[in-house]
Every structure is written in C-alpha cells, then in structure tokens.
Amino acid sequence: MKKRSSEKTRHVVAWINKAEWDQVLEYMYSKDCTLQRYALHRVSAWKARYAGRTPVAVECTADLVRCQVMDKSGKLGGDDLVLLYGTALVRFVNLITERRQGRVARPLRRLAGGLNIPEWIVNLRHDFTHRKLPTLNWCRKGCQVVLTWLQQEYWSRQLGGGANENWNLEAEGEDEEEELKRHDEELVARQKEMECYTSARELLISFTKEQYQCFDSLPRDDQKPPWLAPSEDLSWILAQIKDFARESCETLFDVLVEDGFLVPTVAQLESLDCDAFDRDCAGATVQLPQTFLHFWLPLLKTFNSAFFIHLLLEKLFLELKELSKEPNNHRTFYVSAWISEVIACNINRHEHHFETKVQRKTRVRDKIFVNRIQLRWQQLLSACLDAPCFSTPHLLQLILDDMEHPLPSETRQNLLKLCTIYTQSAHADVEPHPEQRHQPIYTLESLHEKLRLAPRRHRAESESSDQIDVDLEAEKAKLLKGSPWQVCTDKVQWKNFPLGKVPGQSEDPSSLVADNYSTMVVLEQPVELEATALPKAGGTSASLRTTEGLLWTHSDVTKLKSGLQLF
C-alpha cells in the first residue's frame, strides 16, 4: 500500500525534543564559552546515538565551534590553532562537496559555487592542503564565515525541530541538473553573443566597402559626395542593418564605436583624403571632417529615431568615460566629435526660422536627424561630467545651451569655468570675466609650488616691510630735529597712560616746563570786547540787563588777565 502524498516523512533523531535542539543551536552560536562547551557535549551525545549517521552540517559546526573554544581558552599557541582551524575548514569543504561529485570529478570551486560558498574559502582550503599555511587571522575569519553559512543554509532550514538527514542528498540530483543546465545556457548565450557580434561586424564592413568603392569611382575634381544617392547594393545593405538593429541594437552600436568604423584609422582617413590626426588635441575644435561625416550619414540617417539617438549618445559617452582612464587622443577626438555632431543636430537656432528652402535643404542634407528630439539632458550632463577630457568644456557648452530648462547664465558660466580648470584646457566659447582674464588656472602641482614658495615670499615681504618702517622713522626724526619733542621707538602700551601723560613723566607739574621759553603778559595781548548794542526805542537807550546773574565788568576782566602769563 502506497503512502499518501500528503503524509509527512518521519525521521529518527538523536535529540529528545525540539527544546533540546533549539537549546543546542542557541548555545552553539553563543559568545559564552561555557555555553558552547555544553552544546558540544550534547552534540557528542547525539553522535553516539546516531552511530555514524550524524548530519554532516552538525559535525562541521561542532568542529568549528570547538576551534573557537580552544582559541578563547588560551591553552594553544598560534601554530597549533592554525592546524586546528585548518583541519576543521578542510573537513567542511570536503564533506559538504563530497556527495555532489559525480562519476566525473569536477573542480571544488565549481561545486562550492553551486552551494554559495565563497570562493576564497575553497582557496583557503587549498592553501592548507598544498601550500604555505595561512595566518591565524585568516583562519578565524574563515571559521566565522563558514559558521554563518551553516546557520543560514542548514540550521535555519530545519522546520519543526526535525533535522533533514537527506540535506545533502535530496537536492543533489536537482542541483546538479540545474547547474549543468545553467552552464549549458551560459555557453549557448555566449555563442549567440559571439555570432551576433560577428554578424554586426560583417554588416558594417559591407557598408564601408561599398562606400569606399563609391568614393574611389568618383573623379577627384567632383566635389559632390557620391553617397548622397545610395546605390541599390548600398540600400540593400542598409535595409539588412536596420533589420538587425531591431533585434540586436546594443551589439550593433558596440561595434559601431570601435576602431575602423566611427573612429577611423589613419589608413581610412588617407583613403578619404582627410587629414590624419597628428596635432595636439588640447584646445582643438572637435569637428568631424565633412568627407568622413558624409561617409556615415546614410547609415546614421537610417537610425533617425529618439530611441537610437539616445542609445548612440549613451554608447559614445561610455566610450569617452573609458578613455578617461586610458587616454587616447585620436579616439577621444572622434568620439567627442560624434557627440558634438549629434547634439548640434538638435539645436533649434533662431536664425533657422528665416532661412530659405534652398538653405534648409542644404542644411538638412548634412544632418543626422532633422526634427528636434527631447534628449535626456540630465543624464547627458552627468555623463559628460563623468568623462572629463579636453573636449568636455565644448560638449558641456552644447548641453547647457540646449537644455529644456536652462540653468541661470551665471551658474552656467561658473560650471564651464570649473570644467575648464578641471580639464586644464581653454574653451574659446567661454568668455572670462575681465577681472579673471589674467588669473592663472591652478593645478595641484602649482598649488604645491605656491605652498613651497610661501615661506620665502613671506620672509621677503617681512624684510621689505621692516625697511619701510625704518625709513619712515628716520623721516619723522628728521622733521623733529631741534624740537623738544622726539619719536618714541619703544613698544609702549599707551592705553595704560592717561591723556596728557607719557612714560617716565614725573608727577611734578614743573617738569612740563621747557628749558628755553619766554613769557608774555596776557594783558598785552589784543582783546576785543564784544558789546551788544540794543536798538533804541523812542529816543531812549535801553540798559543791558540779564536774568541769569551779574556780568563781568571791564575792570574785572583786566584784573584777571594781569595775573596770567603765556609761555
């Protein structure tokens, strides 16, 4: 009679009840060595009852906890502890991966990866077995990581207190099949990716060959580009590329930004009669040669949609960011020039509203796309600042000028100036402030040099200041020559002296009298008495009156002045 599918599988366990299981688990992962020893004794009792059928995870946990207890006791030296930890870690890796080995031996790293065991734990086991013994710190760290793994992968999965004895066996076949299936899927995906990449290159190479044939067949004196009217073969190639882009646009654009395509080689530039990139890029205008732009216009016009334009800009900025780590002026120039060309196509200039049909037709002919696209300006701004190079100020200017919600003019100017300083290049479109026109652009090296020269400059300025002070004191002394006054060169705290008193002055008032002086009676000084004449009324004179007291008479003033002298 078959068991019902809903009937639970029963297991014979070595512990008394769920309470003992929970207690051992809690004590095993405790920080108290006494509780850990008690848990180890209980596990020893379980092993005796199991008679060799103890779950592998329980044995490994007990071995590692025993290492920690011996480490904390301080009874063993460093070398002994390394050997003890090494034995426990080697047993853990071997026992956990042993039953997952099939008939054909597979690498331990692969088996451990399927169980989410960190690869460095397997490397640690390899060092214990074949190489120089690791340090004690690495042993302790490995023990802690493995105990955490056992708690998550085994102990926390035991529901109802009953340990799953088939923990290593139940999912063995399924895990192995899943791993093999995943491995096969990865191989198939990688193979498809390589085939897709090869197809993209072949399509783009076919396009370039057709364009070169058209260019070679054109007389050199004819200035009309041959690729404005695509041939039947070129139209068929463009149709294939467009169909391919619908399914694998990412791969197509990855190939497009490689050398030999949007980034031309020197041989390709020579074949198109374009000047090779042989000058310093710093400060150069990032503009594509017209012949090279017309060469790729038929293909780029095929991707005249917002999705493809956004993807192209994203790929170009990612490539520019990679070039900031490994500078390549040639690639940086052409990647930046393509970014500039794409953004310039989106600029809606005011003068375009007044152009004639012929002018518009000529302008549209040289553009990748015509209708304005709502670009992701915030992402473009971040991508531009994340990829600093000599062309960053120019690209940043284009982005800031064409944003849907432009920044204030002052903020844009400050951002452009900071960008110019960071990239160490001068941008022609950024007009500096008159006060900042002659200011240097500081680099880290120049600031270090400034700090190095600062003490010398400060010393020179101090000596110059001292010389000026000496000259000033000499000039003051010369002016006071022959005078009873002199310049005080001592450092005096004048706030400690009242007004009218100088340091060293005697309390005797006669000390203020000069050695050479002459006297003059005050009475001899000319005195003008102001007489207040009151208007006469009715032919009679009014007498001088006051209500605030008596006035000094002329005789009283004369008596007062006769007793005063002037020096």
C-alpha positions as CSV (number, residue, x, y, z in Angstrom):
1,M,0.0,0.0,0.0
2,K,1.4,3.3,-1.0
3,K,1.7,6.2,1.4
4,R,-0.4,9.2,0.8
5,S,1.5,12.1,-0.9
6,S,0.4,14.4,1.9
7,E,1.8,12.2,4.6
8,K,5.0,13.7,6.2
9,T,8.3,11.8,6.1
10,R,9.3,10.8,9.6
11,H,12.9,10.8,10.8
12,V,14.6,9.2,13.8
13,V,16.6,11.9,15.6
14,A,19.2,11.8,18.4
15,W,17.8,14.7,20.5
16,I,15.0,14.3,22.9
17,N,12.7,17.1,21.7
18,K,12.6,20.4,19.9
19,A,13.5,22.3,23.0
20,E,16.9,20.4,23.2
21,W,17.5,21.2,19.5
22,D,16.8,24.9,20.0
23,Q,18.9,25.0,23.1
24,V,21.9,23.4,21.4
25,L,21.6,25.8,18.4
26,E,21.4,28.8,20.7
27,Y,24.4,27.7,22.8
28,M,26.4,26.8,19.8
29,Y,26.3,30.3,18.4
30,S,26.7,31.9,21.8
31,K,29.6,34.2,22.8
32,D,29.9,32.4,26.2
33,C,32.5,29.6,26.1
34,T,30.7,27.7,28.9
35,L,27.5,27.5,26.9
36,Q,29.4,26.5,23.8
37,R,31.1,23.6,25.7
38,Y,27.7,22.4,26.9
39,A,26.4,22.4,23.3
40,L,29.5,20.4,22.2
41,H,28.8,17.8,24.9
42,R,25.2,17.4,23.7
43,V,26.5,17.0,20.1
44,S,28.9,14.3,21.3
45,A,25.9,12.6,22.8
46,W,24.0,12.9,19.5
47,K,26.9,11.3,17.6
48,A,26.9,8.4,20.0
49,R,23.2,7.8,19.4
50,Y,23.4,8.3,15.6
51,A,26.0,5.6,15.3
52,G,27.9,7.3,12.4
53,R,24.8,8.9,10.7
54,T,25.2,12.3,12.2
55,P,24.4,15.1,9.7
56,V,27.4,16.5,8.1
57,A,26.4,20.1,8.9
58,V,26.1,19.3,12.6
59,E,29.6,17.7,12.6
60,C,31.2,20.6,10.8
61,T,29.5,23.1,13.1
62,A,30.8,21.3,16.2
63,D,34.3,21.1,14.8
64,L,34.4,24.8,14.1
65,V,32.9,25.8,17.4
66,R,35.4,23.6,19.2
67,C,38.2,25.6,17.4
68,Q,36.7,28.8,18.7
69,V,36.5,27.5,22.3
70,M,40.1,26.3,22.2
71,D,41.2,29.7,20.8
72,K,39.5,31.6,23.5
73,S,40.9,29.4,26.3
74,G,44.5,30.5,25.5
75,K,45.8,27.0,26.0
76,L,47.2,26.6,22.5
77,G,49.8,28.5,20.6
78,G,49.3,30.2,17.2
79,D,50.7,27.3,15.1
80,D,48.6,24.8,17.0
81,L,45.4,26.9,16.4
82,V,46.2,27.3,12.7
83,L,46.4,23.5,12.4
84,L,43.2,23.1,14.3
85,Y,41.3,25.6,12.3
86,G,42.8,24.2,9.1
87,T,41.6,20.7,9.8
88,A,38.1,21.9,10.5
89,L,37.9,24.0,7.4
90,V,39.3,21.3,5.1
91,R,36.8,18.8,6.5
92,F,34.0,21.3,5.9
93,V,34.8,21.9,2.2
94,N,35.5,18.1,1.6
95,L,32.4,16.8,3.4
96,I,30.0,19.4,2.0
97,T,31.1,18.9,-1.6
98,E,31.8,15.2,-1.5
99,R,28.4,13.9,-2.2
100,R,27.9,16.4,-5.1
101,Q,30.8,14.8,-7.0
102,G,29.6,12.7,-9.9
103,R,31.3,10.0,-11.8
104,V,33.5,12.6,-13.4
105,A,35.4,14.7,-10.9
106,R,34.6,18.4,-11.0
107,P,36.5,21.3,-9.5
108,L,35.8,22.1,-5.9
109,R,35.4,25.8,-6.8
110,R,32.6,24.9,-9.2
111,L,30.8,22.7,-6.6
112,A,31.3,25.3,-3.9
113,G,29.9,28.0,-6.1
114,G,26.7,26.0,-6.6
115,L,26.3,25.9,-2.8
116,N,27.0,29.7,-2.5
117,I,30.2,29.0,-0.6
118,P,32.7,31.9,-1.1
119,E,35.5,31.0,-3.4
120,W,38.1,32.3,-1.1
121,I,37.1,29.6,1.4
122,V,38.0,27.0,-1.2
123,N,41.3,28.8,-1.8
124,L,41.9,28.8,1.9
125,R,41.4,25.0,2.0
126,H,43.8,24.7,-1.0
127,D,46.5,26.6,0.9
128,F,46.1,24.3,3.9
129,T,46.5,21.3,1.8
130,H,49.1,22.2,-0.8
131,R,50.8,25.5,0.1
132,K,52.1,27.6,2.9
133,L,49.7,27.7,5.9
134,P,47.6,30.8,6.2
135,T,47.8,33.2,9.1
136,L,45.7,32.8,12.3
137,N,43.6,35.9,11.4
138,W,42.6,34.4,8.1
139,C,41.7,31.1,9.9
140,R,39.5,32.9,12.4
141,K,37.8,34.9,9.6
142,G,37.2,31.7,7.6
143,C,35.7,29.9,10.6
144,Q,33.3,32.8,11.3
145,V,32.2,32.9,7.6
146,V,31.6,29.2,7.4
147,L,29.6,29.2,10.7
148,T,27.4,31.9,9.3
149,W,26.9,29.9,6.1
150,L,26.0,26.7,8.1
151,Q,23.5,28.7,10.2
152,Q,21.8,30.2,7.1
153,E,21.9,27.1,4.9
154,Y,21.3,24.3,7.4
155,W,20.2,25.2,10.9
156,S,17.6,27.9,10.0
157,R,16.0,25.5,7.4
158,Q,15.2,22.7,9.9
159,L,11.5,23.1,10.4
160,G,9.6,21.5,13.3
161,G,12.8,20.6,15.1
162,G,13.5,17.6,12.9
163,A,16.8,17.7,11.1
164,N,16.6,16.7,7.4
165,E,19.0,13.8,7.2
166,N,18.9,14.0,3.4
167,W,20.0,17.6,3.4
168,N,23.0,16.7,1.2
169,L,21.1,14.1,-0.8
170,E,17.6,15.4,-1.6
171,A,18.6,18.3,-3.8
172,E,21.8,16.7,-5.1
173,G,20.4,15.5,-8.4
174,E,18.3,18.6,-8.9
175,D,21.1,21.0,-8.0
176,E,23.5,19.1,-10.3
177,E,20.9,19.2,-13.2
178,E,20.2,22.9,-12.6
179,E,23.9,23.7,-12.5
180,L,24.6,21.7,-15.7
181,K,21.5,23.4,-17.3
182,R,22.7,26.8,-16.3
183,H,26.2,26.1,-17.6
184,D,24.8,25.0,-20.9
185,E,22.6,28.0,-21.1
186,E,25.6,30.3,-20.5
187,L,27.5,28.6,-23.2
188,V,24.6,28.9,-25.7
189,A,24.2,32.6,-24.7
190,R,27.9,33.3,-25.2
191,Q,27.9,31.5,-28.5
192,K,24.9,33.6,-29.7
193,E,26.5,36.7,-28.5
194,M,29.7,35.9,-30.5
195,E,27.6,35.1,-33.6
196,C,25.6,38.4,-33.2
197,Y,28.9,40.3,-32.8
198,T,30.3,38.7,-35.9
199,S,27.2,39.5,-37.9
200,A,27.2,43.1,-36.8
201,R,30.9,43.5,-37.9
202,E,30.2,41.8,-41.3
203,L,27.3,44.1,-42.0
204,L,29.2,47.3,-41.1
205,I,32.3,46.1,-43.1
206,S,30.0,45.5,-46.1
207,F,28.7,49.1,-45.7
208,T,32.2,50.6,-45.5
209,K,33.4,48.6,-48.5
210,E,30.5,49.8,-50.6
211,Q,31.1,53.4,-49.6
212,Y,34.8,53.2,-50.4
213,Q,34.0,51.8,-53.8
214,C,31.7,54.7,-54.5
215,F,34.3,57.2,-53.3
216,D,37.1,55.6,-55.5
217,S,34.9,55.7,-58.6
218,L,34.2,59.4,-58.2
219,P,36.5,61.8,-60.1
220,R,38.7,63.8,-57.7
221,D,37.6,67.2,-59.2
222,D,34.0,66.5,-58.5
223,Q,33.0,67.9,-55.1
224,K,29.6,66.3,-54.9
225,P,29.7,63.4,-52.4
226,P,28.9,60.0,-54.0
227,W,26.8,58.7,-51.1
228,L,24.0,61.2,-51.2
229,A,22.2,59.0,-53.6
230,P,22.7,55.4,-52.3
231,S,23.1,52.7,-54.9
232,E,20.9,49.6,-54.9
233,D,23.6,47.5,-53.2
234,L,24.0,50.1,-50.5
235,S,20.2,50.4,-50.0
236,W,20.0,46.6,-49.6
237,I,22.9,46.6,-47.0
238,L,21.2,49.5,-45.1
239,A,17.9,47.5,-45.0
240,Q,19.8,44.5,-43.6
241,I,21.4,46.7,-40.9
242,K,18.1,48.2,-40.0
243,D,16.5,44.8,-39.6
244,F,19.5,43.6,-37.5
245,A,19.3,46.7,-35.2
246,R,15.6,45.9,-34.3
247,E,16.8,42.7,-32.6
248,S,20.4,43.5,-31.5
249,C,20.8,47.2,-31.4
250,E,23.1,47.1,-28.4
251,T,25.6,44.9,-30.2
252,L,25.5,46.9,-33.4
253,F,26.3,50.2,-31.6
254,D,29.0,48.5,-29.5
255,V,30.7,47.5,-32.8
256,L,30.0,50.9,-34.4
257,V,32.1,52.8,-31.8
258,E,35.1,50.5,-32.3
259,D,38.2,51.4,-34.3
260,G,37.7,51.2,-38.1
261,F,34.1,52.4,-38.0
262,L,33.0,55.7,-36.3
263,V,36.6,56.0,-35.1
264,P,38.7,55.9,-38.4
265,T,42.2,54.5,-38.7
266,V,44.9,56.5,-40.3
267,A,44.7,54.4,-43.5
268,Q,41.0,55.1,-43.7
269,L,41.5,58.9,-43.4
270,E,44.1,58.8,-46.1
271,S,41.9,56.9,-48.4
272,L,39.2,59.6,-47.9
273,D,41.7,62.4,-48.4
274,C,41.2,63.6,-44.9
275,D,44.0,64.9,-42.7
276,A,45.3,62.4,-40.3
277,F,45.1,63.3,-36.6
278,D,48.6,64.4,-36.0
279,R,48.2,67.5,-33.8
280,D,47.8,68.1,-30.1
281,C,44.1,67.8,-29.2
282,A,44.2,70.2,-26.4
283,G,42.2,73.2,-27.3
284,A,41.3,71.8,-30.7
285,T,37.8,72.3,-32.1
286,V,36.0,68.9,-32.0
287,Q,34.5,68.9,-35.5
288,L,34.3,66.0,-37.9
289,P,35.9,66.2,-41.4
290,Q,33.0,66.8,-43.8
291,T,34.0,63.9,-46.1
292,F,34.1,61.5,-43.1
293,L,30.7,62.8,-41.9
294,H,29.1,62.2,-45.3
295,F,30.6,58.8,-45.4
296,W,28.5,57.6,-42.4
297,L,25.4,59.8,-43.0
298,P,23.4,57.2,-45.0
299,L,23.8,54.7,-42.1
300,L,23.1,57.1,-39.3
301,K,20.1,58.6,-41.1
302,T,18.7,55.0,-41.0
303,F,18.5,55.3,-37.2
304,N,16.6,58.5,-37.2
305,S,14.5,57.9,-34.1
306,A,14.7,59.0,-30.5
307,F,15.5,55.5,-29.2
308,F,18.5,55.0,-31.5
309,I,19.8,58.6,-30.9
310,H,19.7,58.1,-27.1
311,L,21.4,54.7,-27.4
312,L,24.1,56.1,-29.6
313,L,24.8,59.0,-27.2
314,E,24.9,56.6,-24.3
315,K,27.5,54.4,-26.1
316,L,29.6,57.3,-27.1
317,F,29.7,58.8,-23.6
318,L,30.5,55.4,-22.1
319,E,33.4,55.0,-24.5
320,L,34.6,58.6,-23.6
321,K,34.5,57.6,-19.9
322,E,36.6,54.5,-20.6
323,L,39.1,56.7,-22.5
324,S,39.5,59.0,-19.4
325,K,41.2,56.0,-17.7
326,E,43.4,55.2,-20.7
327,P,43.8,58.4,-22.7
328,N,43.9,58.1,-26.5
329,N,43.8,61.5,-28.2
330,H,42.8,60.1,-31.5
331,R,39.8,58.1,-30.2
332,T,38.8,60.8,-27.8
333,F,38.7,63.4,-30.6
334,Y,36.4,61.4,-32.9
335,V,34.2,60.1,-30.1
336,S,33.8,63.7,-28.9
337,A,33.2,65.0,-32.4
338,W,30.4,62.5,-33.0
339,I,28.7,63.5,-29.7
340,S,29.1,67.2,-30.7
341,E,27.6,66.4,-34.1
342,V,24.5,64.6,-32.6
343,I,23.8,67.3,-30.1
344,A,24.3,70.1,-32.7
345,C,21.6,68.5,-34.9
346,N,19.1,69.0,-32.0
347,I,19.8,72.7,-31.5
348,N,17.0,74.9,-32.7
349,R,18.7,78.1,-33.7
350,H,16.7,81.3,-34.1
351,E,18.2,82.1,-37.5
352,H,16.8,78.8,-38.9
353,H,13.3,80.3,-38.9
354,F,14.3,82.8,-41.6
355,E,16.2,80.6,-44.0
356,T,15.0,79.8,-47.5
357,K,14.0,76.4,-48.8
358,V,17.3,76.0,-50.6
359,Q,19.2,76.9,-47.4
360,R,17.1,74.5,-45.4
361,K,17.6,71.7,-47.9
362,T,21.4,72.2,-47.8
363,R,21.5,72.3,-44.0
364,V,19.2,69.2,-43.7
365,R,21.4,67.2,-46.1
366,D,24.3,67.3,-43.7
367,K,22.4,66.4,-40.6
368,I,22.0,63.0,-39.0
369,F,18.4,63.9,-38.0
370,V,16.2,66.9,-38.7
371,N,13.3,67.1,-36.2
372,R,14.1,68.1,-32.7
373,I,14.3,65.2,-30.2
374,Q,13.6,65.6,-26.4
375,L,17.0,64.5,-25.2
376,R,17.7,63.3,-21.7
377,W,19.6,66.4,-20.6
378,Q,20.1,65.4,-17.0
379,Q,21.6,62.1,-18.0
380,L,23.7,63.8,-20.7
381,L,25.0,66.3,-18.2
382,S,26.0,63.7,-15.7
383,A,27.6,61.5,-18.4
384,C,29.6,64.5,-19.8
385,L,31.0,65.4,-16.3
386,D,31.8,61.7,-15.6
387,A,34.1,61.6,-18.7
388,P,36.5,64.5,-18.4
389,C,38.7,65.2,-21.4
390,F,40.0,68.1,-23.4
391,S,36.6,68.4,-25.2
392,T,34.4,68.4,-22.1
393,P,34.0,72.3,-22.0
394,H,32.8,72.3,-25.6
395,L,30.3,69.4,-25.1
396,L,29.2,70.9,-21.8
397,Q,28.5,74.2,-23.6
398,L,26.3,72.5,-26.2
399,I,24.4,70.6,-23.5
400,L,23.8,73.7,-21.3
401,D,22.7,75.9,-24.3
402,D,20.1,73.4,-25.5
403,M,18.6,72.2,-22.2
404,E,14.8,72.3,-22.0
405,H,15.0,74.2,-18.7
406,P,18.4,76.0,-18.9
407,L,20.4,76.9,-15.9
408,P,20.9,80.6,-15.0
409,S,23.6,82.3,-17.0
410,E,25.9,82.9,-14.0
411,T,25.6,79.2,-13.0
412,R,26.4,78.0,-16.5
413,Q,29.5,80.3,-16.7
414,N,30.7,79.1,-13.3
415,L,30.2,75.5,-14.2
416,L,32.1,76.0,-17.5
417,K,35.0,77.7,-15.7
418,L,35.2,74.9,-13.2
419,C,35.1,72.4,-16.0
420,T,37.9,74.3,-17.8
421,I,40.1,74.3,-14.7
422,Y,39.5,70.6,-14.1
423,T,40.3,69.5,-17.7
424,Q,43.2,72.0,-17.9
425,S,42.1,73.5,-21.3
426,A,40.8,76.8,-22.5
427,H,37.5,76.9,-24.2
428,A,37.1,79.6,-26.8
429,D,33.3,80.0,-26.3
430,V,33.7,80.8,-22.6
431,E,34.3,84.5,-22.2
432,P,36.1,85.1,-18.9
433,H,35.3,87.9,-16.6
434,P,37.6,91.0,-17.1
435,E,38.9,90.6,-13.5
436,Q,39.6,86.9,-14.1
437,R,41.0,87.2,-17.6
438,H,44.7,87.3,-16.4
439,Q,44.2,84.9,-13.4
440,P,46.2,81.6,-13.7
441,I,44.5,78.2,-13.8
442,Y,45.8,76.4,-10.8
443,T,46.6,72.8,-10.8
444,L,47.6,70.6,-7.9
445,E,51.2,71.0,-8.8
446,S,51.0,74.8,-9.0
447,L,49.3,74.9,-5.5
448,H,52.1,72.7,-4.1
449,E,54.7,75.1,-5.6
450,K,52.8,78.0,-4.2
451,L,52.9,76.5,-0.7
452,R,56.6,75.7,-1.1
453,L,57.4,79.3,-2.0
454,A,55.1,80.8,0.6
455,P,57.7,81.0,3.4
456,R,60.3,82.6,1.2
457,R,57.8,85.1,-0.1
458,H,56.6,85.9,3.4
459,R,60.2,86.4,4.5
460,A,60.9,88.8,1.6
461,E,57.7,90.7,2.3
462,S,58.6,90.9,6.0
463,E,62.1,92.3,5.2
464,S,60.6,94.8,2.8
465,S,58.1,95.9,5.4
466,D,60.8,96.4,8.0
467,Q,62.9,98.5,5.6
468,I,59.8,100.7,5.0
469,D,59.3,101.2,8.8
470,V,62.9,102.2,9.3
471,D,62.8,104.8,6.5
472,L,59.5,106.2,8.0
473,E,61.0,106.5,11.5
474,A,64.1,108.3,10.1
475,E,61.9,110.8,8.2
476,K,59.9,111.6,11.4
477,A,63.1,112.0,13.4
478,K,64.5,114.4,10.8
479,L,61.3,116.6,10.9
480,L,61.5,116.8,14.7
481,K,65.2,117.8,14.8
482,G,65.8,120.8,17.1
483,S,62.4,120.4,18.7
484,P,61.9,119.4,22.4
485,W,59.8,116.5,21.1
486,Q,61.1,113.2,19.8
487,V,59.8,110.0,18.3
488,C,59.2,107.1,20.7
489,T,60.5,103.9,19.3
490,D,59.7,101.8,22.3
491,K,56.7,99.4,22.3
492,V,54.5,101.2,24.8
493,Q,51.0,100.2,25.9
494,W,49.6,103.7,25.6
495,K,46.2,102.5,26.9
496,N,47.8,102.3,30.4
497,F,48.6,106.0,30.4
498,P,46.0,108.8,30.9
499,L,45.7,111.6,28.3
500,G,48.5,114.1,28.6
501,K,51.0,111.8,30.3
502,V,53.9,110.0,28.8
503,P,56.0,107.1,30.1
504,G,58.7,108.2,32.7
505,Q,57.0,111.5,33.3
506,S,57.3,113.0,36.9
507,E,54.4,113.9,39.0
508,D,55.8,117.4,39.4
509,P,53.9,119.8,37.1
510,S,57.1,121.9,36.7
511,S,58.6,119.0,34.7
512,L,56.4,120.1,31.8
513,V,58.1,123.5,31.6
514,A,60.6,123.6,28.6
515,D,64.2,124.7,29.2
516,N,64.0,127.6,26.8
517,Y,60.9,129.8,26.9
518,S,59.8,133.5,27.1
519,T,56.9,135.0,28.9
520,M,54.3,137.5,27.8
521,V,51.7,139.2,29.9
522,V,48.2,138.4,28.9
523,L,47.2,142.0,29.3
524,E,49.5,142.9,26.4
525,Q,47.5,140.6,24.0
526,P,44.9,142.4,21.9
527,V,41.5,141.9,23.3
528,E,38.2,142.6,21.5
529,L,35.3,143.2,23.7
530,E,32.0,142.4,22.2
531,A,29.5,145.0,23.0
532,T,25.9,144.2,22.5
533,A,24.1,147.2,21.2
534,L,20.4,147.1,21.7
535,P,18.2,149.1,19.4
536,K,16.9,152.3,20.7
537,A,13.3,152.9,21.1
538,G,11.5,156.2,21.5
539,G,14.9,158.2,21.6
540,T,16.0,156.5,24.9
541,S,18.8,154.0,25.3
542,A,18.0,150.6,26.9
543,S,20.3,149.4,29.6
544,L,22.0,145.9,29.4
545,R,20.0,143.5,31.6
546,T,20.2,139.8,32.4
547,T,18.2,137.5,34.4
548,E,20.9,134.9,35.0
549,G,23.3,136.8,37.3
550,L,25.8,139.7,37.1
551,L,28.1,140.3,34.1
552,W,31.9,140.7,34.3
553,T,32.8,144.3,34.0
554,H,35.8,145.6,32.0
555,S,37.8,146.3,35.2
556,D,37.2,142.7,36.5
557,V,38.5,141.2,33.3
558,T,41.6,143.4,33.4
559,K,42.4,142.3,36.9
560,L,42.1,138.6,35.9
561,K,44.3,138.9,32.9
562,S,47.1,140.8,34.8
563,G,47.8,137.7,36.8
564,L,48.2,135.3,33.8
565,Q,51.3,134.7,31.7
566,L,51.8,133.0,28.4
567,F,54.9,130.8,27.6
